[in-house]
Amino acid sequence: MKTQRALSDEQERLRIEGLRVLALIIARRALNDAPTGTNRSPNRIAAARNGTRARGRSDPKGAV
């Protein structure tokens, strides 16, 4: 019974790890395929993730 449980736990861990890797691949591919000039800079992506606003060329110095 312990062996079966350990196998099940390991399968679940591998499944989650695989989903995480797949999500990273999809995100990277989406960023690479985005046309230029679509505000896909790393700062804007991080800001979107954090719910803040990244400063761009037209943003005043204090706006974040």
CHARMM-style PDB file with segment names, atoms N, HN, CA, C and O in Angstrom:
ATOM      1  N   MET     1       0.819  -1.197   0.000  1.00  0.00      PROA
ATOM      2  CA  MET     1       0.000   0.000   0.000  1.00  0.00      PROA
ATOM      3  C   MET     1       0.868   1.268   0.000  1.00  0.00      PROA
ATOM      4  O   MET     1       0.573   2.231  -0.708  1.00  0.00      PROA
ATOM      5  N   LYS     2       1.955   1.253   0.814  1.00  0.00      PROA
ATOM      6  HN  LYS     2       2.194   0.471   1.389  1.00  0.00      PROA
ATOM      7  CA  LYS     2       2.856   2.409   0.849  1.00  0.00      PROA
ATOM      8  C   LYS     2       3.490   2.648  -0.513  1.00  0.00      PROA
ATOM      9  O   LYS     2       3.646   3.789  -0.947  1.00  0.00      PROA
ATOM     10  N   THR     3       3.851   1.565  -1.179  1.00  0.00      PROA
ATOM     11  HN  THR     3       3.724   0.637  -0.827  1.00  0.00      PROA
ATOM     12  CA  THR     3       4.484   1.684  -2.492  1.00  0.00      PROA
ATOM     13  C   THR     3       3.523   2.315  -3.493  1.00  0.00      PROA
ATOM     14  O   THR     3       3.920   3.173  -4.281  1.00  0.00      PROA
ATOM     15  N   GLN     4       2.274   1.896  -3.464  1.00  0.00      PROA
ATOM     16  HN  GLN     4       1.952   1.198  -2.824  1.00  0.00      PROA
ATOM     17  CA  GLN     4       1.268   2.437  -4.375  1.00  0.00      PROA
ATOM     18  C   GLN     4       1.056   3.927  -4.112  1.00  0.00      PROA
ATOM     19  O   GLN     4       0.940   4.720  -5.046  1.00  0.00      PROA
ATOM     20  N   ARG     5       1.008   4.296  -2.842  1.00  0.00      PROA
ATOM     21  HN  ARG     5       1.103   3.652  -2.083  1.00  0.00      PROA
ATOM     22  CA  ARG     5       0.818   5.708  -2.473  1.00  0.00      PROA
ATOM     23  C   ARG     5       2.025   6.552  -2.921  1.00  0.00      PROA
ATOM     24  O   ARG     5       1.861   7.658  -3.437  1.00  0.00      PROA
ATOM     25  N   ALA     6       3.223   6.021  -2.717  1.00  0.00      PROA
ATOM     26  HN  ALA     6       3.357   5.123  -2.298  1.00  0.00      PROA
ATOM     27  CA  ALA     6       4.434   6.731  -3.129  1.00  0.00      PROA
ATOM     28  C   ALA     6       4.463   6.912  -4.641  1.00  0.00      PROA
ATOM     29  O   ALA     6       4.851   7.970  -5.136  1.00  0.00      PROA
ATOM     30  N   LEU     7       4.054   5.883  -5.371  1.00  0.00      PROA
ATOM     31  HN  LEU     7       3.739   5.024  -4.969  1.00  0.00      PROA
ATOM     32  CA  LEU     7       4.007   5.971  -6.828  1.00  0.00      PROA
ATOM     33  C   LEU     7       2.990   7.022  -7.263  1.00  0.00      PROA
ATOM     34  O   LEU     7       3.261   7.812  -8.167  1.00  0.00      PROA
ATOM     35  N   SER     8       1.834   7.035  -6.629  1.00  0.00      PROA
ATOM     36  HN  SER     8       1.614   6.393  -5.895  1.00  0.00      PROA
ATOM     37  CA  SER     8       0.799   8.005  -6.952  1.00  0.00      PROA
ATOM     38  C   SER     8       1.280   9.435  -6.672  1.00  0.00      PROA
ATOM     39  O   SER     8       1.037  10.341  -7.469  1.00  0.00      PROA
ATOM     40  N   ASP     9       1.954   9.631  -5.548  1.00  0.00      PROA
ATOM     41  HN  ASP     9       2.150   8.895  -4.900  1.00  0.00      PROA
ATOM     42  CA  ASP     9       2.480  10.955  -5.206  1.00  0.00      PROA
ATOM     43  C   ASP     9       3.526  11.406  -6.223  1.00  0.00      PROA
ATOM     44  O   ASP     9       3.553  12.569  -6.624  1.00  0.00      PROA
ATOM     45  N   GLU    10       4.379  10.483  -6.629  1.00  0.00      PROA
ATOM     46  HN  GLU    10       4.357   9.538  -6.303  1.00  0.00      PROA
ATOM     47  CA  GLU    10       5.425  10.807  -7.606  1.00  0.00      PROA
ATOM     48  C   GLU    10       4.808  11.151  -8.963  1.00  0.00      PROA
ATOM     49  O   GLU    10       5.271  12.071  -9.636  1.00  0.00      PROA
ATOM     50  N   GLN    11       3.772  10.423  -9.365  1.00  0.00      PROA
ATOM     51  HN  GLN    11       3.395   9.675  -8.818  1.00  0.00      PROA
ATOM     52  CA  GLN    11       3.095  10.715 -10.629  1.00  0.00      PROA
ATOM     53  C   GLN    11       2.458  12.104 -10.593  1.00  0.00      PROA
ATOM     54  O   GLN    11       2.514  12.846 -11.574  1.00  0.00      PROA
ATOM     55  N   GLU    12       1.857  12.445  -9.468  1.00  0.00      PROA
ATOM     56  HN  GLU    12       1.811  11.843  -8.672  1.00  0.00      PROA
ATOM     57  CA  GLU    12       1.233  13.761  -9.331  1.00  0.00      PROA
ATOM     58  C   GLU    12       2.289  14.868  -9.364  1.00  0.00      PROA
ATOM     59  O   GLU    12       2.072  15.912  -9.980  1.00  0.00      PROA
ATOM     60  N   ARG    13       3.414  14.650  -8.713  1.00  0.00      PROA
ATOM     61  HN  ARG    13       3.590  13.802  -8.212  1.00  0.00      PROA
ATOM     62  CA  ARG    13       4.498  15.629  -8.717  1.00  0.00      PROA
ATOM     63  C   ARG    13       5.018  15.848 -10.139  1.00  0.00      PROA
ATOM     64  O   ARG    13       5.252  16.982 -10.558  1.00  0.00      PROA
ATOM     65  N   LEU    14       5.196  14.750 -10.871  1.00  0.00      PROA
ATOM     66  HN  LEU    14       5.006  13.829 -10.530  1.00  0.00      PROA
ATOM     67  CA  LEU    14       5.672  14.853 -12.250  1.00  0.00      PROA
ATOM     68  C   LEU    14       4.646  15.541 -13.151  1.00  0.00      PROA
ATOM     69  O   LEU    14       5.015  16.297 -14.050  1.00  0.00      PROA
ATOM     70  N   ARG    15       3.375  15.283 -12.912  1.00  0.00      PROA
ATOM     71  HN  ARG    15       3.076  14.669 -12.182  1.00  0.00      PROA
ATOM     72  CA  ARG    15       2.315  15.919 -13.698  1.00  0.00      PROA
ATOM     73  C   ARG    15       2.328  17.434 -13.481  1.00  0.00      PROA
ATOM     74  O   ARG    15       2.232  18.204 -14.437  1.00  0.00      PROA
ATOM     75  N   ILE    16       2.444  17.846 -12.240  1.00  0.00      PROA
ATOM     76  HN  ILE    16       2.522  17.220 -11.464  1.00  0.00      PROA
ATOM     77  CA  ILE    16       2.473  19.274 -11.924  1.00  0.00      PROA
ATOM     78  C   ILE    16       3.717  19.932 -12.516  1.00  0.00      PROA
ATOM     79  O   ILE    16       3.638  21.027 -13.073  1.00  0.00      PROA
ATOM     80  N   GLU    17       4.853  19.271 -12.396  1.00  0.00      PROA
ATOM     81  HN  GLU    17       4.917  18.382 -11.944  1.00  0.00      PROA
ATOM     82  CA  GLU    17       6.098  19.798 -12.966  1.00  0.00      PROA
ATOM     83  C   GLU    17       5.974  19.943 -14.487  1.00  0.00      PROA
ATOM     84  O   GLU    17       6.426  20.935 -15.059  1.00  0.00      PROA
ATOM     85  N   GLY    18       5.364  18.954 -15.131  1.00  0.00      PROA
ATOM     86  HN  GLY    18       4.998  18.149 -14.666  1.00  0.00      PROA
ATOM     87  CA  GLY    18       5.159  19.018 -16.575  1.00  0.00      PROA
ATOM     88  C   GLY    18       4.253  20.171 -16.980  1.00  0.00      PROA
ATOM     89  O   GLY    18       4.505  20.846 -17.978  1.00  0.00      PROA
ATOM     90  N   LEU    19       3.198  20.395 -16.202  1.00  0.00      PROA
ATOM     91  HN  LEU    19       2.994  19.847 -15.391  1.00  0.00      PROA
ATOM     92  CA  LEU    19       2.300  21.510 -16.491  1.00  0.00      PROA
ATOM     93  C   LEU    19       3.010  22.851 -16.314  1.00  0.00      PROA
ATOM     94  O   LEU    19       2.777  23.786 -17.080  1.00  0.00      PROA
ATOM     95  N   ARG    20       3.866  22.942 -15.313  1.00  0.00      PROA
ATOM     96  HN  ARG    20       4.055  22.183 -14.691  1.00  0.00      PROA
ATOM     97  CA  ARG    20       4.620  24.170 -15.078  1.00  0.00      PROA
ATOM     98  C   ARG    20       5.558  24.464 -16.252  1.00  0.00      PROA
ATOM     99  O   ARG    20       5.647  25.599 -16.722  1.00  0.00      PROA
ATOM    100  N   VAL    21       6.249  23.432 -16.712  1.00  0.00      PROA
ATOM    101  HN  VAL    21       6.177  22.511 -16.330  1.00  0.00      PROA
ATOM    102  CA  VAL    21       7.165  23.594 -17.846  1.00  0.00      PROA
ATOM    103  C   VAL    21       6.386  23.971 -19.104  1.00  0.00      PROA
ATOM    104  O   VAL    21       6.817  24.837 -19.865  1.00  0.00      PROA
ATOM    105  N   LEU    22       5.261  23.336 -19.321  1.00  0.00      PROA
ATOM    106  HN  LEU    22       4.911  22.633 -18.703  1.00  0.00      PROA
ATOM    107  CA  LEU    22       4.430  23.647 -20.482  1.00  0.00      PROA
ATOM    108  C   LEU    22       3.959  25.103 -20.443  1.00  0.00      PROA
ATOM    109  O   LEU    22       3.963  25.783 -21.468  1.00  0.00      PROA
ATOM    110  N   ALA    23       3.557  25.575 -19.276  1.00  0.00      PROA
ATOM    111  HN  ALA    23       3.554  25.022 -18.443  1.00  0.00      PROA
ATOM    112  CA  ALA    23       3.124  26.968 -19.140  1.00  0.00      PROA
ATOM    113  C   ALA    23       4.261  27.932 -19.470  1.00  0.00      PROA
ATOM    114  O   ALA    23       4.036  28.958 -20.113  1.00  0.00      PROA
ATOM    115  N   LEU    24       5.469  27.613 -19.040  1.00  0.00      PROA
ATOM    116  HN  LEU    24       5.652  26.780 -18.518  1.00  0.00      PROA
ATOM    117  CA  LEU    24       6.622  28.462 -19.351  1.00  0.00      PROA
ATOM    118  C   LEU    24       6.898  28.492 -20.850  1.00  0.00      PROA
ATOM    119  O   LEU    24       7.192  29.547 -21.412  1.00  0.00      PROA
ATOM    120  N   ILE    25       6.804  27.340 -21.490  1.00  0.00      PROA
ATOM    121  HN  ILE    25       6.565  26.482 -21.033  1.00  0.00      PROA
ATOM    122  CA  ILE    25       7.029  27.263 -22.936  1.00  0.00      PROA
ATOM    123  C   ILE    25       5.993  28.096 -23.681  1.00  0.00      PROA
ATOM    124  O   ILE    25       6.334  28.840 -24.600  1.00  0.00      PROA
ATOM    125  N   ILE    26       4.736  27.974 -23.287  1.00  0.00      PROA
ATOM    126  HN  ILE    26       4.459  27.369 -22.541  1.00  0.00      PROA
ATOM    127  CA  ILE    26       3.663  28.724 -23.944  1.00  0.00      PROA
ATOM    128  C   ILE    26       3.870  30.223 -23.753  1.00  0.00      PROA
ATOM    129  O   ILE    26       3.704  30.996 -24.697  1.00  0.00      PROA
ATOM    130  N   ALA    27       4.230  30.636 -22.550  1.00  0.00      PROA
ATOM    131  HN  ALA    27       4.365  30.008 -21.784  1.00  0.00      PROA
ATOM    132  CA  ALA    27       4.442  32.063 -22.278  1.00  0.00      PROA
ATOM    133  C   ALA    27       5.607  32.606 -23.096  1.00  0.00      PROA
ATOM    134  O   ALA    27       5.505  33.683 -23.682  1.00  0.00      PROA
ATOM    135  N   ARG    28       6.701  31.875 -23.140  1.00  0.00      PROA
ATOM    136  HN  ARG    28       6.784  31.000 -22.664  1.00  0.00      PROA
ATOM    137  CA  ARG    28       7.864  32.332 -23.920  1.00  0.00      PROA
ATOM    138  C   ARG    28       7.533  32.416 -25.399  1.00  0.00      PROA
ATOM    139  O   ARG    28       7.918  33.372 -26.073  1.00  0.00      PROA
ATOM    140  N   ARG    29       6.829  31.431 -25.900  1.00  0.00      PROA
ATOM    141  HN  ARG    29       6.516  30.654 -25.353  1.00  0.00      PROA
ATOM    142  CA  ARG    29       6.477  31.428 -27.322  1.00  0.00      PROA
ATOM    143  C   ARG    29       5.540  32.591 -27.641  1.00  0.00      PROA
ATOM    144  O   ARG    29       5.681  33.235 -28.680  1.00  0.00      PROA
ATOM    145  N   ALA    30       4.594  32.856 -26.759  1.00  0.00      PROA
ATOM    146  HN  ALA    30       4.480  32.333 -25.915  1.00  0.00      PROA
ATOM    147  CA  ALA    30       3.669  33.968 -26.982  1.00  0.00      PROA
ATOM    148  C   ALA    30       4.416  35.295 -26.999  1.00  0.00      PROA
ATOM    149  O   ALA    30       4.108  36.172 -27.806  1.00  0.00      PROA
ATOM    150  N   LEU    31       5.389  35.446 -26.118  1.00  0.00      PROA
ATOM    151  HN  LEU    31       5.639  34.733 -25.462  1.00  0.00      PROA
ATOM    152  CA  LEU    31       6.168  36.683 -26.093  1.00  0.00      PROA
ATOM    153  C   LEU    31       7.033  36.821 -27.331  1.00  0.00      PROA
ATOM    154  O   LEU    31       7.176  37.919 -27.869  1.00  0.00      PROA
ATOM    155  N   ASN    32       7.606  35.732 -27.785  1.00  0.00      PROA
ATOM    156  HN  ASN    32       7.490  34.840 -27.349  1.00  0.00      PROA
ATOM    157  CA  ASN    32       8.457  35.772 -28.976  1.00  0.00      PROA
ATOM    158  C   ASN    32       7.656  36.011 -30.245  1.00  0.00      PROA
ATOM    159  O   ASN    32       8.168  36.609 -31.191  1.00  0.00      PROA
ATOM    160  N   ASP    33       6.415  35.557 -30.284  1.00  0.00      PROA
ATOM    161  HN  ASP    33       5.999  35.070 -29.515  1.00  0.00      PROA
ATOM    162  CA  ASP    33       5.581  35.703 -31.470  1.00  0.00      PROA
ATOM    163  C   ASP    33       4.862  37.047 -31.526  1.00  0.00      PROA
ATOM    164  O   ASP    33       4.280  37.393 -32.553  1.00  0.00      PROA
ATOM    165  N   ALA    34       4.897  37.810 -30.430  1.00  0.00      PROA
ATOM    166  HN  ALA    34       5.370  37.530 -29.595  1.00  0.00      PROA
ATOM    167  CA  ALA    34       4.185  39.088 -30.406  1.00  0.00      PROA
ATOM    168  C   ALA    34       4.849  40.061 -31.373  1.00  0.00      PROA
ATOM    169  O   ALA    34       6.076  40.143 -31.430  1.00  0.00      PROA
ATOM    170  N   PRO    35       4.041  40.799 -32.133  1.00  0.00      PROA
ATOM    171  CA  PRO    35       4.610  41.791 -33.037  1.00  0.00      PROA
ATOM    172  C   PRO    35       5.351  42.868 -32.243  1.00  0.00      PROA
ATOM    173  O   PRO    35       5.029  43.126 -31.083  1.00  0.00      PROA
ATOM    174  N   THR    36       6.328  43.481 -32.867  1.00  0.00      PROA
ATOM    175  HN  THR    36       6.590  43.271 -33.809  1.00  0.00      PROA
ATOM    176  CA  THR    36       7.080  44.529 -32.175  1.00  0.00      PROA
ATOM    177  C   THR    36       6.176  45.722 -31.926  1.00  0.00      PROA
ATOM    178  O   THR    36       5.241  45.984 -32.683  1.00  0.00      PROA
ATOM    179  N   GLY    37       6.466  46.431 -30.867  1.00  0.00      PROA
ATOM    180  HN  GLY    37       7.226  46.218 -30.252  1.00  0.00      PROA
ATOM    181  CA  GLY    37       5.680  47.613 -30.534  1.00  0.00      PROA
ATOM    182  C   GLY    37       4.393  47.309 -29.806  1.00  0.00      PROA
ATOM    183  O   GLY    37       3.496  48.152 -29.776  1.00  0.00      PROA
ATOM    184  N   THR    38       4.269  46.134 -29.217  1.00  0.00      PROA
ATOM    185  HN  THR    38       4.998  45.449 -29.241  1.00  0.00      PROA
ATOM    186  CA  THR    38       3.031  45.775 -28.523  1.00  0.00      PROA
ATOM    187  C   THR    38       3.192  45.820 -27.012  1.00  0.00      PROA
ATOM    188  O   THR    38       2.454  45.157 -26.283  1.00  0.00      PROA
ATOM    189  N   ASN    39       4.154  46.601 -26.546  1.00  0.00      PROA
ATOM    190  HN  ASN    39       4.753  47.139 -27.138  1.00  0.00      PROA
ATOM    191  CA  ASN    39       4.376  46.757 -25.107  1.00  0.00      PROA
ATOM    192  C   ASN    39       4.641  45.431 -24.424  1.00  0.00      PROA
ATOM    193  O   ASN    39       4.086  45.154 -23.361  1.00  0.00      PROA
ATOM    194  N   ARG    40       5.477  44.621 -25.020  1.00  0.00      PROA
ATOM    195  HN  ARG    40       5.928  44.846 -25.884  1.00  0.00      PROA
ATOM    196  CA  ARG    40       5.804  43.315 -24.461  1.00  0.00      PROA
ATOM    197  C   ARG    40       7.164  43.320 -23.760  1.00  0.00      PROA
ATOM    198  O   ARG    40       7.808  42.277 -23.646  1.00  0.00      PROA
ATOM    199  N   SER    41       7.597  44.482 -23.295  1.00  0.00      PROA
ATOM    200  HN  SER    41       7.074  45.329 -23.388  1.00  0.00      PROA
ATOM    201  CA  SER    41       8.887  44.542 -22.615  1.00  0.00      PROA
ATOM    202  C   SER    41       8.798  43.796 -21.290  1.00  0.00      PROA
ATOM    203  O   SER    41       7.709  43.672 -20.730  1.00  0.00      PROA
ATOM    204  N   PRO    42       9.917  43.298 -20.780  1.00  0.00      PROA
ATOM    205  CA  PRO    42       9.896  42.586 -19.494  1.00  0.00      PROA
ATOM    206  C   PRO    42       9.319  43.432 -18.367  1.00  0.00      PROA
ATOM    207  O   PRO    42       8.649  42.901 -17.481  1.00  0.00      PROA
ATOM    208  N   ASN    43       9.569  44.752 -18.385  1.00  0.00      PROA
ATOM    209  HN  ASN    43      10.114  45.183 -19.105  1.00  0.00      PROA
ATOM    210  CA  ASN    43       9.020  45.613 -17.338  1.00  0.00      PROA
ATOM    211  C   ASN    43       7.505  45.662 -17.393  1.00  0.00      PROA
ATOM    212  O   ASN    43       6.841  45.631 -16.357  1.00  0.00      PROA
ATOM    213  N   ARG    44       6.962  45.737 -18.583  1.00  0.00      PROA
ATOM    214  HN  ARG    44       7.502  45.762 -19.424  1.00  0.00      PROA
ATOM    215  CA  ARG    44       5.502  45.786 -18.707  1.00  0.00      PROA
ATOM    216  C   ARG    44       4.866  44.455 -18.329  1.00  0.00      PROA
ATOM    217  O   ARG    44       3.785  44.426 -17.741  1.00  0.00      PROA
ATOM    218  N   ILE    45       5.529  43.359 -18.663  1.00  0.00      PROA
ATOM    219  HN  ILE    45       6.407  43.382 -19.141  1.00  0.00      PROA
ATOM    220  CA  ILE    45       5.005  42.040 -18.304  1.00  0.00      PROA
ATOM    221  C   ILE    45       5.006  41.887 -16.790  1.00  0.00      PROA
ATOM    222  O   ILE    45       4.020  41.433 -16.209  1.00  0.00      PROA
ATOM    223  N   ALA    46       6.112  42.265 -16.146  1.00  0.00      PROA
ATOM    224  HN  ALA    46       6.913  42.634 -16.617  1.00  0.00      PROA
ATOM    225  CA  ALA    46       6.196  42.178 -14.689  1.00  0.00      PROA
ATOM    226  C   ALA    46       5.162  43.090 -14.041  1.00  0.00      PROA
ATOM    227  O   ALA    46       4.543  42.717 -13.044  1.00  0.00      PROA
ATOM    228  N   ALA    47       4.971  44.272 -14.597  1.00  0.00      PROA
ATOM    229  HN  ALA    47       5.474  44.575 -15.407  1.00  0.00      PROA
ATOM    230  CA  ALA    47       3.998  45.203 -14.042  1.00  0.00      PROA
ATOM    231  C   ALA    47       2.587  44.636 -14.160  1.00  0.00      PROA
ATOM    232  O   ALA    47       1.789  44.761 -13.232  1.00  0.00      PROA
ATOM    233  N   ALA    48       2.280  44.019 -15.283  1.00  0.00      PROA
ATOM    234  HN  ALA    48       2.928  43.917 -16.038  1.00  0.00      PROA
ATOM    235  CA  ALA    48       0.959  43.419 -15.464  1.00  0.00      PROA
ATOM    236  C   ALA    48       0.744  42.293 -14.461  1.00  0.00      PROA
ATOM    237  O   ALA    48      -0.353  42.124 -13.927  1.00  0.00      PROA
ATOM    238  N   ARG    49       1.788  41.535 -14.214  1.00  0.00      PROA
ATOM    239  HN  ARG    49       2.678  41.673 -14.648  1.00  0.00      PROA
ATOM    240  CA  ARG    49       1.709  40.431 -13.267  1.00  0.00      PROA
ATOM    241  C   ARG    49       1.475  40.951 -11.850  1.00  0.00      PROA
ATOM    242  O   ARG    49       0.749  40.339 -11.067  1.00  0.00      PROA
ATOM    243  N   ASN    50       2.100  42.092 -11.527  1.00  0.00      PROA
ATOM    244  HN  ASN    50       2.690  42.590 -12.163  1.00  0.00      PROA
ATOM    245  CA  ASN    50       2.008  42.647 -10.179  1.00  0.00      PROA
ATOM    246  C   ASN    50       0.837  43.601 -10.003  1.00  0.00      PROA
ATOM    247  O   ASN    50       0.579  44.061  -8.891  1.00  0.00      PROA
ATOM    248  N   GLY    51       0.134  43.900 -11.069  1.00  0.00      PROA
ATOM    249  HN  GLY    51       0.344  43.526 -11.972  1.00  0.00      PROA
ATOM    250  CA  GLY    51      -0.991  44.819 -10.983  1.00  0.00      PROA
ATOM    251  C   GLY    51      -0.558  46.279 -10.886  1.00  0.00      PROA
ATOM    252  O   GLY    51      -1.333  47.123 -10.436  1.00  0.00      PROA
ATOM    253  N   THR    52       0.663  46.585 -11.301  1.00  0.00      PROA
ATOM    254  HN  THR    52       1.293  45.899 -11.667  1.00  0.00      PROA
ATOM    255  CA  THR    52       1.154  47.961 -11.295  1.00  0.00      PROA
ATOM    256  C   THR    52       1.307  48.429 -12.728  1.00  0.00      PROA
ATOM    257  O   THR    52       0.907  47.736 -13.663  1.00  0.00      PROA
ATOM    258  N   ARG    53       1.887  49.604 -12.896  1.00  0.00      PROA
ATOM    259  HN  ARG    53       2.212  50.166 -12.136  1.00  0.00      PROA
ATOM    260  CA  ARG    53       2.062  50.148 -14.236  1.00  0.00      PROA
ATOM    261  C   ARG    53       3.535  50.414 -14.492  1.00  0.00      PROA
ATOM    262  O   ARG    53       4.194  51.082 -13.696  1.00  0.00      PROA
ATOM    263  N   ALA    54       4.050  49.902 -15.584  1.00  0.00      PROA
ATOM    264  HN  ALA    54       3.514  49.359 -16.231  1.00  0.00      PROA
ATOM    265  CA  ALA    54       5.454  50.130 -15.935  1.00  0.00      PROA
ATOM    266  C   ALA    54       5.589  51.483 -16.602  1.00  0.00      PROA
ATOM    267  O   ALA    54       4.699  51.915 -17.335  1.00  0.00      PROA
ATOM    268  N   ARG    55       6.698  52.148 -16.349  1.00  0.00      PROA
ATOM    269  HN  ARG    55       7.421  51.797 -15.754  1.00  0.00      PROA
ATOM    270  CA  ARG    55       6.952  53.435 -16.985  1.00  0.00      PROA
ATOM    271  C   ARG    55       7.413  53.220 -18.413  1.00  0.00      PROA
ATOM    272  O   ARG    55       8.262  52.369 -18.675  1.00  0.00      PROA
ATOM    273  N   GLY    56       6.867  53.974 -19.316  1.00  0.00      PROA
ATOM    274  HN  GLY    56       6.177  54.666 -19.103  1.00  0.00      PROA
ATOM    275  CA  GLY    56       7.283  53.934 -20.713  1.00  0.00      PROA
ATOM    276  C   GLY    56       7.836  55.283 -21.114  1.00  0.00      PROA
ATOM    277  O   GLY    56       8.037  56.146 -20.260  1.00  0.00      PROA
ATOM    278  N   ARG    57       8.084  55.480 -22.386  1.00  0.00      PROA
ATOM    279  HN  ARG    57       7.921  54.779 -23.080  1.00  0.00      PROA
ATOM    280  CA  ARG    57       8.658  56.740 -22.859  1.00  0.00      PROA
ATOM    281  C   ARG    57       7.742  57.926 -22.606  1.00  0.00      PROA
ATOM    282  O   ARG    57       8.218  59.013 -22.280  1.00  0.00      PROA
ATOM    283  N   SER    58       6.439  57.737 -22.749  1.00  0.00      PROA
ATOM    284  HN  SER    58       6.052  56.854 -23.014  1.00  0.00      PROA
ATOM    285  CA  SER    58       5.520  58.858 -22.610  1.00  0.00      PROA
ATOM    286  C   SER    58       5.045  59.058 -21.176  1.00  0.00      PROA
ATOM    287  O   SER    58       4.347  60.031 -20.892  1.00  0.00      PROA
ATOM    288  N   ASP    59       5.409  58.157 -20.268  1.00  0.00      PROA
ATOM    289  HN  ASP    59       5.975  57.366 -20.499  1.00  0.00      PROA
ATOM    290  CA  ASP    59       4.985  58.292 -18.878  1.00  0.00      PROA
ATOM    291  C   ASP    59       5.845  59.322 -18.160  1.00  0.00      PROA
ATOM    292  O   ASP    59       7.059  59.360 -18.357  1.00  0.00      PROA
ATOM    293  N   PRO    60       5.225  60.162 -17.325  1.00  0.00      PROA
ATOM    294  CA  PRO    60       6.028  61.085 -16.532  1.00  0.00      PROA
ATOM    295  C   PRO    60       6.918  60.317 -15.561  1.00  0.00      PROA
ATOM    296  O   PRO    60       6.641  59.168 -15.217  1.00  0.00      PROA
ATOM    297  N   LYS    61       7.976  60.964 -15.132  1.00  0.00      PROA
ATOM    298  HN  LYS    61       8.201  61.898 -15.411  1.00  0.00      PROA
ATOM    299  CA  LYS    61       8.972  60.281 -14.306  1.00  0.00      PROA
ATOM    300  C   LYS    61       8.387  59.677 -13.033  1.00  0.00      PROA
ATOM    301  O   LYS    61       8.830  58.606 -12.617  1.00  0.00      PROA
ATOM    302  N   GLY    62       7.433  60.307 -12.416  1.00  0.00      PROA
ATOM    303  HN  GLY    62       7.073  61.176 -12.754  1.00  0.00      PROA
ATOM    304  CA  GLY    62       6.889  59.807 -11.155  1.00  0.00      PROA
ATOM    305  C   GLY    62       5.799  58.761 -11.316  1.00  0.00      PROA
ATOM    306  O   GLY    62       5.403  58.149 -10.324  1.00  0.00      PROA
ATOM    307  N   ALA    63       5.304  58.532 -12.509  1.00  0.00      PROA
ATOM    308  HN  ALA    63       5.626  59.029 -13.315  1.00  0.00      PROA
ATOM    309  CA  ALA    63       4.190  57.594 -12.708  1.00  0.00      PROA
ATOM    310  C   ALA    63       4.679  56.169 -12.694  1.00  0.00      PROA
ATOM    311  O   ALA    63       5.549  55.785 -13.476  1.00  0.00      PROA
ATOM    312  N   VAL    64       4.123  55.402 -11.816  1.00  0.00      PROA
ATOM    313  HN  VAL    64       3.417  55.713 -11.181  1.00  0.00      PROA
ATOM    314  CA  VAL    64       4.437  53.964 -11.777  1.00  0.00      PROA
ATOM    315  C   VAL    64       3.188  53.235 -11.377  1.00  0.00      PROA
ATOM    316  OT1 VAL    64       3.195  52.008 -11.274  1.00  0.00      PROA
TER     317      VAL     64
END
